[in-house]
Amino acid sequence: MCSVGDDDYDNQAEKTMRKESGIKLSETCNKCRVEKSCVVLRGKDAYCKNCFLIGTIHKFKASLGKYRLIQTNDRVLVWYKVGHPSTSLLHFLRSGLDLMAHKRLRFQPLILFIDDQYHLNVDERKLLLEQVKKEVSSFDFELHCISFADYITDPKKLPELVTTNIISEDDKEKLDYVINKKASKTNKNDIKRLLRRQLLIDVAKYYKCKFVFTPEISVDIASDLLSNVSLGRGSHISIDTGFCDDRDTEVKILKPLRLFDMKELAFYNNHNNLEPLSVRQIEVNPYSSVQDLMTKFVTDLQVNYPATVTTILKTGDKLSLNKHIDVHCRLCKGPIPEIGDQLTSQQSTNFSHLVSNEFLDYGITRQERFQNISDKFDQNSDVNDSICYSCSSICNDICVK
């Protein structure tokens, strides 16, 4: 590469780009202006312990009250995952259900733990299950457990699975029975996400819950949004990353922690003397799948640009789809946009794939060859009308239809 002018560029950069200087924080709380600050958020907002806890609880309740979906005495299934977000969510719920709480929560939560930590051995998974039961019971909640592998192998056994809590050694074999083990990690992650969502809905219906709480935080939502765009699920962004996923007519999936970050919840747990459970994590290659790569991309950007996640979330909130779409994907239940006069990007890709793999008969005219390909394309389009573009790419990796 040409190096002419590099020195001049470096000297110019030093003049125009200022180095990051140490941030001078106020010693007093930005909220009450009286107490000494002990928590710093977003690199500049300093709060005292009392103001931080009050603001965090208000933020949680405000996210629920904004949409006014949950009514008094509604049953809510809460998906518990090991870590700070789930522990914070349990504490939010318990403190909100307290009789002395301001703007008391009036629904009935049920806690669900999904046994899907298959990188752990059987003894570690049994120990984890006992620790989860102990933590949930400390908040005086009812806990239900289910094996992810057993469910996807035979969903009809759901009533039996939520009562037995069996942990077996052949769970990985069960996953291979349902998900092609030769599939790419991107497709495996996508399939597991769809199956896990269906599991939550089925369990919610079994326990007659109208809503499901999931513990995704802001960085999870931002990563999912970019992953959806990369995987061809752009039309599903509003339901996959928004506050409410209402594609099922009976059960709505809500994300009450979507505006929180990990640092905020870690501080909250620390100030409330909560010790979240930890589990041995498997080392992940960030370049092994689209989902892992997007998580690394968003996380790295957030370090140097604290507004990255917020910007992505606000952009996603502005994206919406026509609510009157009647056609939905048979696999993910997401809406399939109506086809207009012009070919969509999905149709163009499918048409190019058909032409590239078609054996041309030069014994007929060009117009006849074009007409034959057009007829085949129309036939294939009719068959795939019930499957969205992204799901059509993972159908071959689902062994059990």
Disulfide bonds with the S-S distance in Angstrom:
none
